């Protein structure tokens, strides 16, 4: 619908038109509608469990709570950091639809095990860590599969819209989930939080089982060796393709730097709150500002429904500018407004990066490239947090924001120069 059409439709018609455009993939594709609804429920459940896990370890760890929380983070991300690069080649050898059903069922069993142990009164920190490792192993296959599955649900035309809606689901869950988790812990107890997450996977599994396989654009499992050597060889071929592909190289370099420098708010915002002489309630408000901005950015991208390298570069510049603008902020209001802008820019960047990458690569390499893409987001977590902490200790959160802002702006400019030279 053009701007002229919106103008003649009147306020009510314009709102309906924007709504239809924003949720186009949900309206047009029954299978994606099932997937979208299941992800919304499951993501909220996952955040409830994350809060409950952290709270349990904090209470059970007592004097060594900080170390125990650090070990939990390592257990969650170490499997992906070590093996995540090979997940795509492994997924190529699987039926994506059936593999997703298995991975989601395994995730549900991990949550159910936590709930059973907690209800029985025998839950220990080491058990939480072991189950976190198992969940981390499941993520090696589940993460690239879920991203590649979107294209198989909606096709190329609606992919940017569907990816943006997925980003909006994640940001809605990230904004509301921790609050729901805190309320659930206080009202129901830890065991019920784990059970809530286990039950939330039923929404995903029901959606996957109710899908019409005839409407799925599933690739044929690769007729290649299932040996470890074959998986390693295919992963190496993915790296070689990336180095030859201008679009893939630009996207993945930008993602790697943004993931390392531009997403450290979990580390920096508590320090910012202290410098503002504010309390935990203000910290929650700042995180909410960031989350609301991210949600609005993702929904805006869903309405636009377009993607490409130029938009990716501009969103990277916008994120860098927002990070730099956080340096001189000395009020809660100013910090909250800029954080909303940063969240919005990051959502636009994320949606563009995923869509641009998927639409630019050969079908036989798509899942492998998405595994590399996911590795840059998840596998860099053990680096980005400590790096932000060191910079913050040396120069305060302003130094973290300044380094991120300057680096992202320079990198986006350099990537733009490479792009224009094609």
N, C-alpha and C positions, 0 to 999 in steps of 0.2 A: 504494500500500500504506500502510495506517494504522500508527500506533505500536503499536496493539493487535496487528495482524497481525505486526509485526516481533517483538514480545515472544513470541508463540506460536510463531514460526518457529525459535527457538533461535539460538545464535551463528552456526552455519554458514548457516542459512537467511537470517538477517538480513544477513550479508555478501553472499550471492548476490543478495538483493533490492536492496541498495544498489548493487551493481555493475550490475544490470539497469537500475535507474533512472538511474544516472549515464551509462551508455552507451546509452540508449534509442534515440537517433537512429541510432547505428551498427548496432544490432540490427535495427531496423524498416525501414530504407531502404537498399537495395542501392546505389543511386546515391550516397548520402551516404557509405556505407562506402568506396567507391572514392575519393571526393573527400577524405575524412579521411585515408586511408592515403597518398595522393599528397602532401597538404599536409605531413604529418609528415616524410616523406623530404625534400621540397623545402626546407622551412624549415630543417632541419638543414644541408643543403647550402649554403643562402644564408648562414647564419652562418659556416660554414667559409670561404666566399669573402670575407665582410666582414673577417674576421681576416687573411686572406692579403693582401687589398688594402691594408689599413692597414699591415701589416708591410712589404710591398714599397715603399710610398711612404715609410715611415719610413727604410728602408735606402737607397733611391735618392735621397731628398731631401737626405741628409747634413746640412749646416749649416742648410739651409732646410726641414727636415723638418716643423716646426710649420706653416709657411705652406702647404706642399704638402698636408698633411693637411686643413687648413682649406679649401683649394680643392677637394679631393675631396668634402668634405661639401657644399659649395655646389653642385658639379656633380650630386650625387645628389639634392638636394632642390629646387634652383632651378626645374626644369621644373614640379614639382607646385605649388610656391609661386606661380608665375606663371599656370599654366593649369589647375590642379586643379579650380577651381570649375566649369569648363565640361565636365569629364569626364562628369558624370551626363547632361547633355543630349545629349552625343555617344553615350553608351551606349544611350540611348532609341532611337536610330536603327539599332541593331545587333541581330543575333541573339546573345543573351548566351552561349549554349553555344559557338557557332562562334567568337565573338570571343575567348572565354577560351582556346580552343585556339590561336588566332593569337598572342595576347599571351604565353602561356607558351612557345610555340615561339620567339618573338623573344627572350625572356629567356634561353632555352637557347642561342641563337646568340651572344648577348653573352658569356655565360660561356665558350662554346667558342672564341670569338675570343681572349679573354684566355689561355686554355689554349694555343692554337696559337702565339700570340706568345711566351708564356713558354717553351714547349718549344723554340722556334726561337732563343731567346736574344736576341730583339730587342725585348722589352717595355720601353716607356718610360712615364714618368709621364703625359705628355700623352695617350697612347693609353688609359691607365686612365681618365683624366678624360673623354675623348670617349665611351667606352663607358658610363661612369656617367651621362652626360647622356642617351644613348640609352635606357638602362634607366629613367631618370627619366621620360622621355616615355611609355614603355610603361606605367608605373605610373599615369598619368593615367586610362587606361581600365581597366587590370587591377584596381586597388584597389577602386573601387566595384562593379565587376562581380563580383569574388569574394565581397564581402559580400552583395550582393543575390542571388547564386546560391544561397546557403544556404537561403533561403526557398523557392526554386524546387525544391530537392532534398527538403525535409522537410515543407513546409507550415507553417501558422500554429501548430498545436498543439505541434509539437516544436521550434519556432524557438528559444525560450530555451535549451533543452538543447543544441541544435546550435551556437548561437553561443558558449555557455560552453565546449563542447568545442574549438571553434576557438581560443578564447583560451588554453585549456590547451595546445594544440599550440604556439602561439606562445611561451608561457612556458617550456615544456619545451625548445624549440629555443634560446631565449635563454639558458637555464641551461646546457645541455649543449653547444650549438654552439661557443661560443668555446673551451671546453676541447678539443673535438675538433679545432678549427682549429689550436690551438697544437701538439697532438700530431701532426697531419698535416703541418704545416710542418716540424717537427723530423725526422719519420720519412720523409716522401716528397718534400718540397720544394714550392715555391709553385705550380709548373705543375700538379702533381697535384691541389692544392686546387681550382684553377679547373676542372679536368676533373671532379672529384667533383661540383661544383655543376652543371655542364652535364649530367652523367648523371642527377643527382637529378630534373631536370625531366622525364625520361622516365617517372617514376612518376606525375606529374601528368597528362602527356599520355596515358599508357595508361589512367588512370582516366577521363579525359574522353571518350576514344574508345570505351571499353567501356560507357559509360552507355547506358541505354535511353531514347531521346528521348521515347518515348511516356509515360514516367513522370515527365518533367520538367514542372513547372508554368511553362512559359515564356510571358512576355508577348509579344504581337505587337509587332514593331518599329513605333514611332510613325509614322503616315502623315503626317508633317509635313515641312517644308522641311529639306533637308540643308545649307543654306547656313550660312555663319558667322553671318549676321544671325539666322537661325532659332535657332541654338544659343544665341546671346547673349540672345535674347528669352525662351527657355524658362528659362534660368538666372535671369533677372530675375524671372520668374513664381515660381520656387522661393523666392526671397528674400521676395517679397510673401506667399506662403503661410506661410512661417516666422513672419513678424511677426504673422500673424492666428491662428496655432495655438499655444495655451498650452503643450501638451505638447512640441511641437517646439522652441519657443523656450527652455523650461526646460532641455531636454536639451542643446541646442547651446550655450547660454551656459555651463552647467556644464562641458561637454566642453572648450570653449575655455579656460576658466580653469584647469581641471585640467591640460590639456596644456601650458599656459604656465608654471604655478607648481608643479604637483605631481609632475612627472616628471623632475626635474633631477638624479637620482642619479648619472648618468654624470659630472656636473661636481662634485658635492658629496662623493661617497664617497672619491675620492682625497685630498681635503683633510681629510676626517674621519679617514682612516687616518693621515695625517701628524700630526694633533693627538693621536691615540692613541699616537704614537711606535711605530707598527707598520710591518711591511714589506709587500711585494707579495703575499705569501701570505695575509696577513690581509685585504687588499683583495679578493682572490678569494673568501675565505670570506664577507665581507660581501655581495658581489654574489650569492653562492650562497644566502645566507639570504633575500635579497630575492626571488630567482627561485623558490626553493622555496615561499615564502609565496604568491607569485603563482600558482604551479601549483596549490597546494592550494585557494586561493580559487576558481579557475576550476572545478576539479573539484567543489567544494562547490556552486557555483551550478548546475552541470550536474545534480547530484543533486536540488536543490530544484526546478528546472524551472519556476520562476515568475519574473515580472518586473513592473516597474511603477515609477511615479514615486516612491512612498514608499520603496521599497527603494533606488532610485537616490540619494535624498536622504540616507538613513542611511549608505550606503556612502561618500558624499562627506564626511559628518561624521566617519566612522571614519578616512578617509584624512587629513583635517585633524588629527584628534586624534593619529594616529600621527606625523605630521610634527612636531607640537608636542612630543610626548614624546621626540623625538630631540634636542631642544635641551639637556636636562640630562644626557644620557648621557655617561659618561666611561670606560666599560669596553667591551671588545670584545663580551662576552657580552650586556650590556644593549642595545648598539647592534644586534647581530645579531637579538635577539628582537623589538625594535621594528620593524626593517626587514622581518622576516617578516610582521608585522602590516600594515605599509604595503603590501607587495606583494599580500597577500591582499585588502585593501580596494580597491586599484586594479583588481584583476581583477574583483571583484564589480561595481565601478562600470562598468568597460568593457563587461562582458557585459550589464548592465542597460541601459546607454545605447543600445547597438546594437539590442537586442531591442525596447525600448520605442519607439524611433524607428520601426523598421520596422513594428511592429504598429499604430501610431497614424496612419499617413499613407495617403492614397489610393494605390492600386497604380501609377497613372500617374506619381506623383511620387517613388516610393520610391528609385529609383536616383539621382535628382538630389539628394535629401536625404542619401543615403549619401555622395555625392561631397562635399557640404558638410561632413558629419560627418568624413570622411577628411581633408579639407583642414585642419580644425581640429587634428587629431592630427599630420599630417605637415607641413603648411604653416607651422605655428608653430615648428617646430624651429629655424629660423634666429634666432628671437627668444628662445626659452626658455633655450637654452644660454648666450648672452652675458649675459642678464639675471641668471641664477644666478651667473655668473662675477663680474659687477660687485658684486652683493650680498655674495658671499663675500669679495671683496677688501676691502670696506668693513667688514664685521662678522663675517666667518667664516661657516662653513656653518650655524651656529646661527641667524644672521639669515635665511638662505634658508628654513630650516625654519619659523621663527617666522612669517615673512610668509606662507608657504604655508598653514600651519595655521590662522592667524587668518582669512585671506581665505576659505579653503574653508568654515570653520565659519559665518562671517557670510553668505556667499553661499548656502549650503545652507538656512540659516534664512530668508533673504529669499525664496528660491525656494519653500520650504514654505509661507510665508505667502501667496504668490501662488496656489499650488496649492489651498490650503484655501478661497480666496475664489471659486473657480469657481462 
